């Protein structure tokens, strides 16, 4: 008995060591921008920080989120409400929200390990979590503050709920959770969430068939309704504005400058999905990506029949979701933006992980599968490349980096020497949400006073506009008589700051 306990302890220690190493690698990839304050601080981030400020400071409750790329259609409000506790915890600091994004990505690694262990064994847990850890696509999601980027985490929660549904008889509460998680995906990115939900529903029709009960459907509906409630209230109040806008957009002709024939559209979709697969598992190496796709197809064809019942159900689910997305985005003939497919990397990775797991299960030998996993991990996580990226300080000339925008605000306050000032901004996105938030939060917090629109001293902040160099010149030309320029400074980020006096 004592020996058994020792073996169990050693086994658990090996599991924890594998998970710890995987999390350490994933943390290194995801936390660099936070630790150096060099994460992207863009138009969307500034807009969201102002929205959080209005919710927390001004107590302005919202029923919808930010605008999407479709006129009249909005993201849901849960992105903001999920961030509210972290906004409060970090005192409104955008770097705290960036850290939260990274931690969600790190937590996804742990969740992938748990799911892999439950549907397979420790080897599947290691494969799935390690590839989630080093996937370039998922790493990029964890380093950018944007609501669609947390969808992969909720895809993993969908998989967890499905595992419980597939393996438990008393699973009503997991249908409730499935409804919640699917609805959150819709809230984070509408087209992505709708196609994911449709794919899950169709796969359940194949898997559960007539076994599904009315009570389970009711729990699923209740879960979805909880998340959809704010948006439904908005829709009712505004005559179903978003539904009408979305339907009009879907039924309208594609908005590409050069309308595509069906063949061109098909080629476009194949290319888009292949590129996404390549960036998810092969660090954009297309040859490796082709080899991996062939491996998945062959492995599933050879080993599917001998897989466990729960693995078969997951294979059906994953393949169905991919088919639904492919067909759905052909019907949806508009331009295919990356955030429409934001959670598919998790689907690709789990499908490959299951294929590699089935190979190990069939051959009863882990040497070849582990070799494949190590090679693939090195392709995605090359230590020399990553160390080089850290030491190069690539943020130095980027005006959209958080630390560089803080430098702008610090410069303005130092130049003002405690006296009143106002500011004018030229930024390529037109709306100056980023600076508006920093002068609303960071400036008063650090220097104890805010800009004053009645001040005689004005600071003109002009960001570079790569590819459109004439636009900043036009901006300045239109304001050439707006005060006398007494000083001009070019920061390392390329931002020009003019000190003017009226």
C-alpha positions as CSV (number, residue, x, y, z in Angstrom):
1,X,0.0,0.0,0.0
2,X,2.9,2.3,0.9
3,X,4.5,1.6,-2.5
4,X,1.2,2.4,-4.2
5,X,1.0,5.7,-2.5
6,X,4.6,6.5,-3.5
7,X,3.9,5.6,-7.1
8,X,0.7,7.7,-7.1
9,X,2.7,10.7,-5.7
10,X,5.4,10.3,-8.3
11,X,2.7,10.1,-11.0
12,X,1.0,13.2,-9.8
13,X,4.3,15.0,-9.5
14,X,5.1,14.1,-13.2
15,X,1.7,15.5,-14.2
16,X,2.2,18.7,-12.3
17,X,5.7,19.1,-13.6
18,X,4.4,18.7,-17.2
19,X,1.6,21.1,-16.6
20,X,3.9,23.6,-14.8
21,X,6.4,23.6,-17.7
22,X,3.7,24.1,-20.2
23,X,2.2,27.0,-18.2
24,X,5.7,28.5,-17.8
25,X,6.3,28.5,-21.6
26,X,2.8,29.9,-22.2
27,X,3.3,32.6,-19.6
28,X,6.6,33.7,-21.1
29,X,4.9,34.1,-24.5
30,X,1.9,36.0,-23.1
31,X,3.4,38.3,-20.4
32,X,6.2,40.0,-22.3
33,X,4.0,42.9,-23.4
34,X,2.5,43.4,-19.9
35,X,5.9,43.3,-18.1
36,X,7.4,45.9,-20.4
37,X,4.2,48.0,-20.9
38,X,4.6,47.4,-24.6
39,X,1.2,45.9,-25.4
40,X,-0.9,47.4,-28.1
41,X,-3.0,50.4,-26.8
42,X,-5.3,51.1,-29.7
43,X,-8.5,52.8,-30.7
44,X,-10.6,49.8,-29.5
45,X,-8.8,49.6,-26.1
46,X,-9.2,53.3,-25.5
47,X,-12.9,53.1,-26.3
48,X,-13.4,50.1,-24.0
49,X,-11.5,51.8,-21.1
50,X,-13.8,54.9,-21.4
51,X,-16.8,52.6,-21.4
52,X,-15.5,50.8,-18.2
53,X,-14.9,54.3,-16.7
54,X,-18.5,55.3,-17.4
55,X,-19.8,52.0,-15.9
56,X,-17.7,52.1,-12.7
57,X,-17.3,55.9,-12.1
58,X,-20.4,57.3,-13.7
59,X,-22.6,54.3,-12.9
60,X,-23.8,54.2,-16.5
61,X,-25.2,50.6,-17.0
62,X,-25.2,49.4,-20.6
63,X,-27.3,46.8,-22.5
64,X,-25.0,46.5,-25.5
65,X,-21.3,46.7,-26.2
66,X,-19.3,48.4,-28.8
67,X,-20.2,48.7,-32.5
68,X,-19.2,45.8,-34.8
69,X,-18.1,46.1,-38.4
70,X,-21.8,45.8,-39.4
71,X,-23.8,49.0,-39.3
72,X,-26.5,48.8,-36.7
73,X,-25.1,45.6,-35.0
74,X,-23.4,45.8,-31.6
75,X,-21.3,43.4,-29.5
76,X,-23.0,42.3,-26.3
77,X,-22.3,44.0,-22.9
78,X,-20.9,41.1,-21.0
79,X,-17.3,41.9,-22.2
80,X,-17.6,45.1,-20.2
81,X,-19.2,43.5,-17.2
82,X,-16.6,40.7,-17.1
83,X,-13.9,43.4,-17.0
84,X,-15.4,45.6,-14.4
85,X,-13.9,43.7,-11.3
86,X,-10.5,43.9,-12.9
87,X,-10.9,47.6,-13.8
88,X,-11.7,48.2,-10.1
89,X,-8.9,45.9,-8.9
90,X,-6.2,47.6,-11.0
91,X,-7.5,51.2,-10.4
92,X,-8.4,51.7,-14.1
93,X,-4.9,50.9,-15.4
94,X,-5.0,49.5,-18.9
95,X,-2.0,47.4,-18.0
96,X,-4.2,45.6,-15.5
97,X,-6.6,44.7,-18.2
98,X,-3.8,43.6,-20.4
99,X,-2.6,41.3,-17.6
100,X,-6.1,40.0,-17.3
101,X,-6.1,39.0,-21.0
102,X,-2.8,37.2,-20.5
103,X,-4.1,35.4,-17.4
104,X,-7.1,34.2,-19.3
105,X,-4.8,32.8,-22.0
106,X,-2.7,31.1,-19.3
107,X,-5.8,29.7,-17.6
108,X,-6.8,28.3,-21.0
109,X,-3.7,26.2,-20.9
110,X,-4.7,24.7,-17.6
111,X,-8.3,24.1,-18.9
112,X,-6.9,22.4,-22.0
113,X,-4.9,20.1,-19.8
114,X,-8.0,19.2,-17.7
115,X,-10.1,18.6,-20.8
116,X,-7.4,16.5,-22.5
117,X,-7.1,14.4,-19.3
118,X,-10.8,13.8,-19.0
119,X,-11.5,12.8,-22.6
120,X,-8.3,10.8,-23.0
121,X,-5.3,10.4,-20.7
122,X,-2.3,12.3,-19.5
123,X,-0.6,12.2,-22.9
124,X,-3.6,13.8,-24.6
125,X,-3.6,16.4,-21.8
126,X,0.0,17.2,-22.4
127,X,-0.5,17.4,-26.2
128,X,-3.5,19.6,-26.0
129,X,-2.2,22.0,-23.3
130,X,1.3,22.3,-24.8
131,X,-0.1,23.2,-28.3
132,X,-2.5,25.7,-26.8
133,X,0.4,27.1,-24.9
134,X,2.7,27.7,-27.9
135,X,0.1,28.3,-30.7
136,X,1.1,31.7,-32.3
137,X,-2.6,32.4,-33.0
138,X,-3.7,31.9,-29.4
139,X,-0.7,33.7,-28.0
140,X,-1.6,36.8,-30.1
141,X,-5.2,36.6,-28.7
142,X,-3.8,36.7,-25.2
143,X,-1.7,39.8,-25.8
144,X,-4.3,42.1,-27.3
145,X,-7.2,43.6,-25.4
146,X,-10.3,43.0,-27.5
147,X,-13.5,41.2,-26.7
148,X,-13.4,38.5,-29.4
149,X,-10.0,37.4,-28.2
150,X,-11.3,35.7,-25.1
151,X,-13.6,33.5,-27.2
152,X,-11.1,30.6,-27.2
153,X,-11.3,30.4,-23.4
154,X,-15.1,30.0,-23.7
155,X,-14.7,27.4,-26.5
156,X,-12.8,25.3,-24.0
157,X,-15.6,25.8,-21.5
158,X,-18.0,24.6,-24.2
159,X,-15.9,21.5,-24.6
160,X,-15.9,20.9,-20.8
161,X,-19.7,21.1,-20.7
162,X,-20.0,18.7,-23.7
163,X,-17.7,16.2,-22.0
164,X,-20.1,16.2,-19.0
165,X,-23.1,15.9,-21.3
166,X,-21.5,13.0,-23.1
167,X,-20.5,11.1,-20.0
168,X,-23.2,11.8,-17.4
169,X,-26.8,10.7,-17.3
170,X,-27.9,13.5,-14.9
171,X,-26.5,16.4,-16.9
172,X,-29.2,19.1,-16.9
173,X,-27.0,21.6,-15.2
174,X,-24.4,21.1,-17.9
175,X,-26.9,21.8,-20.6
176,X,-27.5,25.1,-18.7
177,X,-23.8,25.8,-18.8
178,X,-23.6,24.9,-22.4
179,X,-26.3,27.4,-23.1
180,X,-24.4,30.1,-21.1
181,X,-21.1,29.4,-22.8
182,X,-22.5,29.4,-26.4
183,X,-24.4,32.6,-25.8
184,X,-21.3,34.3,-24.4
185,X,-19.5,33.3,-27.6
186,X,-22.3,35.1,-29.6
187,X,-22.0,38.1,-27.2
188,X,-18.2,38.3,-27.9
189,X,-18.4,38.0,-31.7
190,X,-21.8,37.5,-33.4
191,X,-21.0,35.6,-36.6
192,X,-18.4,33.4,-34.8
193,X,-20.9,32.6,-32.0
194,X,-23.8,31.9,-34.3
195,X,-21.8,29.5,-36.5
196,X,-20.3,27.8,-33.4
197,X,-23.7,27.3,-31.9
198,X,-25.2,26.0,-35.1
199,X,-22.3,23.5,-35.4
200,X,-22.7,22.3,-31.8
201,X,-26.5,21.9,-32.3
202,X,-26.1,19.9,-35.5
203,X,-23.4,17.7,-34.0
204,X,-25.7,16.9,-31.0
205,X,-28.4,15.9,-33.5
206,X,-26.0,13.2,-34.8
207,X,-24.7,12.2,-31.4
208,X,-27.6,12.3,-29.0
209,X,-30.3,11.7,-31.6
210,X,-33.6,11.0,-29.8
211,X,-31.9,10.7,-26.4
212,X,-32.1,14.4,-25.7
213,X,-35.0,15.4,-23.4
214,X,-37.3,18.4,-23.4
215,X,-36.0,19.3,-19.9
216,X,-32.4,19.4,-21.2
217,X,-33.5,21.7,-24.1
218,X,-35.2,23.9,-21.5
219,X,-32.0,24.2,-19.4
220,X,-30.0,25.0,-22.6
221,X,-32.5,27.7,-23.5
222,X,-32.5,29.2,-20.0
223,X,-28.7,29.4,-20.0
224,X,-28.7,31.2,-23.3
225,X,-31.5,33.5,-22.2
226,X,-29.5,34.7,-19.2
227,X,-26.7,36.0,-21.4
228,X,-29.0,37.2,-24.2
229,X,-31.3,39.1,-21.8
230,X,-29.6,42.6,-22.0
231,X,-29.4,42.5,-25.8
232,X,-33.0,41.3,-26.0
233,X,-34.1,44.2,-23.8
234,X,-32.2,46.6,-26.2
235,X,-33.8,44.9,-29.2
236,X,-37.4,45.2,-27.8
237,X,-36.8,48.8,-26.9
238,X,-35.4,49.7,-30.3
239,X,-37.7,47.7,-32.6
240,X,-35.3,44.8,-33.2
241,X,-32.8,47.1,-34.8
242,X,-29.8,44.7,-34.6
243,X,-31.8,41.7,-35.9
244,X,-33.0,43.7,-38.9
245,X,-29.5,45.1,-39.6
246,X,-27.9,41.6,-39.4
247,X,-30.4,40.0,-41.7
248,X,-30.1,42.8,-44.2
249,X,-26.3,42.5,-44.1
250,X,-26.3,38.7,-44.6
251,X,-28.8,38.8,-47.4
252,X,-27.1,41.6,-49.2
253,X,-24.5,41.1,-52.0
254,X,-20.9,40.8,-50.9
255,X,-19.2,44.1,-50.2
256,X,-15.8,43.3,-51.7
257,X,-14.5,45.9,-54.2
258,X,-14.3,43.1,-56.8
259,X,-17.3,40.7,-56.4
260,X,-16.1,37.1,-56.4
261,X,-17.4,34.2,-58.5
262,X,-18.4,31.1,-56.7
263,X,-15.1,29.5,-57.6
264,X,-13.1,32.5,-56.4
265,X,-15.1,32.5,-53.2
266,X,-14.4,28.8,-52.7
267,X,-10.7,29.4,-53.2
268,X,-10.8,32.4,-50.9
269,X,-12.4,30.3,-48.1
270,X,-10.0,27.4,-48.6
271,X,-7.0,29.8,-48.4
272,X,-8.4,31.5,-45.4
273,X,-8.9,28.3,-43.4
274,X,-5.6,26.9,-44.5
275,X,-3.8,30.1,-43.4
276,X,-5.6,30.0,-40.0
277,X,-4.7,26.3,-39.5
278,X,-1.0,27.2,-40.4
279,X,-0.9,30.1,-38.0
280,X,-2.5,28.0,-35.2
281,X,-0.2,24.9,-35.4
282,X,2.8,25.5,-37.7
283,X,4.0,29.1,-37.1
284,X,2.7,29.9,-40.7
285,X,4.9,27.1,-42.2
286,X,2.7,25.9,-45.0
287,X,4.6,22.7,-45.8
288,X,4.3,21.7,-42.1
289,X,0.6,22.6,-42.2
290,X,-0.1,20.4,-45.2
291,X,1.7,17.5,-43.5
292,X,-0.4,18.0,-40.3
293,X,-3.6,18.1,-42.3
294,X,-2.8,14.9,-44.1
295,X,-1.8,13.3,-40.8
296,X,-5.2,14.3,-39.2
297,X,-7.2,12.8,-42.1
298,X,-5.2,9.6,-42.2
299,X,-5.2,9.1,-38.4
300,X,-9.0,9.7,-38.1
301,X,-9.6,7.3,-41.0
302,X,-7.5,4.5,-39.6
303,X,-8.2,4.8,-35.9
304,X,-11.7,6.3,-35.5
305,X,-13.4,2.9,-35.1
306,X,-11.2,1.9,-32.2
307,X,-11.5,5.2,-30.4
308,X,-13.4,5.4,-27.1
309,X,-17.0,6.5,-27.2
310,X,-16.3,10.0,-25.8
311,X,-13.4,10.5,-28.3
312,X,-15.7,9.6,-31.2
313,X,-18.3,12.1,-30.0
314,X,-15.7,14.8,-29.8
315,X,-14.4,14.0,-33.3
316,X,-18.0,14.2,-34.7
317,X,-18.4,17.5,-32.9
318,X,-15.2,19.1,-34.1
319,X,-15.6,17.9,-37.7
320,X,-19.2,19.1,-37.8
321,X,-18.2,22.6,-36.4
322,X,-15.6,22.9,-39.1
323,X,-18.0,21.8,-41.9
324,X,-20.6,24.3,-40.6
325,X,-18.1,27.1,-40.6
326,X,-16.9,26.4,-44.1
327,X,-20.4,26.1,-45.6
328,X,-21.6,29.0,-43.5
329,X,-18.9,31.4,-44.6
330,X,-19.5,30.5,-48.2
331,X,-23.1,31.4,-47.8
332,X,-21.9,34.5,-46.0
333,X,-20.2,35.8,-49.1
334,X,-18.8,39.0,-47.5
335,X,-15.1,39.6,-46.6
336,X,-13.9,37.1,-44.0
337,X,-12.3,38.9,-41.2
338,X,-10.0,37.0,-38.7
339,X,-12.3,37.6,-35.7
340,X,-15.1,35.8,-37.4
341,X,-13.1,32.6,-36.9
342,X,-11.5,33.6,-33.6
343,X,-12.0,30.3,-31.7
344,X,-11.3,27.8,-34.5
345,X,-7.6,27.5,-33.5
346,X,-8.8,25.6,-30.5
347,X,-10.9,23.3,-32.7
348,X,-7.9,22.6,-35.0
349,X,-5.6,22.0,-32.0
350,X,-7.9,19.5,-30.3
351,X,-8.5,17.7,-33.5
352,X,-4.8,17.3,-34.1
353,X,-4.2,16.4,-30.5
354,X,-6.8,13.6,-30.7
355,X,-5.2,12.3,-33.9
356,X,-1.8,12.1,-32.3
357,X,-3.3,10.5,-29.2
358,X,-5.0,7.9,-31.3
359,X,-1.7,7.1,-33.0
360,X,-0.1,6.5,-29.6
361,X,-3.0,4.5,-28.5
362,X,-2.8,2.3,-31.6
363,X,1.0,1.8,-31.6
364,X,1.2,1.6,-27.8
365,X,4.4,3.5,-28.2
366,X,4.9,7.1,-27.2
367,X,8.3,7.7,-28.8
368,X,7.1,8.7,-32.2
369,X,4.1,10.8,-30.9
370,X,6.3,12.6,-28.4
371,X,8.9,13.2,-31.2
372,X,6.2,14.8,-33.4
373,X,5.0,16.9,-30.4
374,X,8.5,18.1,-29.6
375,X,9.2,19.1,-33.2
376,X,5.9,20.9,-33.5
377,X,6.5,22.7,-30.2
378,X,9.9,23.9,-31.3
379,X,8.6,25.1,-34.6
380,X,6.0,27.3,-32.7
381,X,8.2,28.1,-29.7
382,X,11.8,28.7,-30.8
383,X,13.6,29.9,-27.7
384,X,16.3,31.7,-29.7
385,X,13.7,33.5,-31.8
386,X,11.7,34.5,-28.7
387,X,14.8,35.7,-26.8
388,X,15.7,37.8,-29.8
389,X,12.2,39.3,-29.9
390,X,12.5,40.3,-26.2
391,X,15.9,41.9,-26.6
392,X,15.1,43.9,-29.8
393,X,12.6,46.2,-28.1
394,X,10.4,46.3,-31.2
395,X,8.0,48.7,-29.4
396,X,10.5,51.6,-29.8
397,X,9.0,53.2,-32.9
398,X,5.4,52.2,-32.5
399,X,3.0,55.0,-31.7
400,X,0.2,52.5,-30.8
401,X,2.2,50.9,-27.9
402,X,1.0,51.7,-24.3
403,X,4.3,52.9,-22.9
404,X,4.9,55.2,-25.9
405,X,1.5,56.9,-25.3
406,X,2.3,57.3,-21.6
407,X,5.5,59.0,-22.7
408,X,3.4,61.5,-24.7
409,X,1.2,62.3,-21.7
410,X,4.3,62.6,-19.4
411,X,5.9,64.9,-21.9
412,X,2.9,67.2,-22.1
413,X,2.6,67.5,-18.3
414,X,6.3,68.1,-17.9
415,X,6.2,70.9,-20.5
416,X,3.1,72.5,-19.0
417,X,5.0,72.8,-15.7
418,X,1.8,72.6,-13.6
419,X,0.0,75.3,-15.6
420,X,-3.3,74.8,-17.4
421,X,-3.2,73.3,-20.9
422,X,-5.4,71.7,-23.6
423,X,-4.5,69.3,-26.3
424,X,-5.4,68.4,-29.9
425,X,-4.7,65.0,-31.4
426,X,-4.2,63.7,-34.9
427,X,-4.5,59.9,-34.9
428,X,-5.1,57.6,-37.9
429,X,-8.3,56.1,-36.4
430,X,-9.6,59.7,-36.2
431,X,-11.2,59.2,-32.7
432,X,-8.7,59.9,-30.0
433,X,-10.1,57.5,-27.4
434,X,-6.6,56.4,-26.3
435,X,-5.4,59.8,-25.3
436,X,-8.8,60.9,-24.1
437,X,-8.7,58.1,-21.5
438,X,-5.1,58.7,-20.5
439,X,-5.7,62.4,-20.0
440,X,-8.9,61.5,-18.0
441,X,-7.2,58.8,-15.8
442,X,-3.4,58.7,-15.9
443,X,-2.8,62.5,-16.0
444,X,-4.9,63.5,-13.0
445,X,-3.8,60.4,-11.1
446,X,-0.1,61.2,-11.6
447,X,0.0,65.0,-11.8
448,X,-3.1,65.9,-9.8
449,X,-4.9,68.0,-12.4
450,X,-6.7,67.7,-15.7
451,X,-6.5,69.5,-19.1
452,X,-8.5,72.7,-19.4
453,X,-10.3,73.6,-22.7
454,X,-10.0,77.3,-21.8
455,X,-6.2,77.2,-21.4
456,X,-4.0,79.4,-23.7
457,X,-1.3,76.7,-24.0
458,X,-2.2,73.9,-26.4
459,X,-0.3,70.7,-27.2
460,X,-0.8,69.3,-30.7
461,X,-0.1,65.6,-30.7
462,X,0.4,64.2,-34.2
463,X,0.8,60.5,-34.6
464,X,2.5,59.1,-37.8
465,X,0.2,57.7,-40.4
466,X,2.2,55.1,-42.3
467,X,1.1,54.9,-46.0
468,X,-0.8,58.1,-45.7
469,X,2.0,60.6,-44.8
470,X,0.1,63.5,-46.4
471,X,-2.8,63.3,-43.9
472,X,-0.9,64.7,-40.9
473,X,0.3,67.5,-43.1
474,X,-3.2,68.3,-44.2
475,X,-4.3,68.2,-40.5
476,X,-1.5,70.8,-39.6
477,X,-2.2,72.9,-42.7
478,X,-5.8,73.3,-41.7
479,X,-4.7,74.5,-38.2
480,X,-1.7,76.6,-39.2
481,X,-3.3,79.7,-37.7
482,X,-4.4,78.0,-34.5
483,X,-1.9,79.5,-32.1
484,X,1.9,80.2,-32.4
485,X,4.3,77.3,-32.4
486,X,6.9,77.9,-29.7
487,X,8.4,74.4,-29.6
488,X,8.2,71.1,-31.5
489,X,9.4,67.7,-30.3
490,X,9.7,64.3,-32.1
491,X,9.6,61.4,-29.7
492,X,11.2,58.0,-30.5
493,X,7.8,56.6,-31.3
494,X,7.5,59.0,-34.2
495,X,4.9,61.1,-32.4
496,X,5.3,64.9,-33.0
497,X,4.2,67.2,-30.2
498,X,3.9,70.9,-30.9
499,X,3.6,73.4,-28.1
500,X,1.4,76.3,-29.2
501,X,0.3,79.5,-27.4
502,X,-2.9,81.4,-28.3
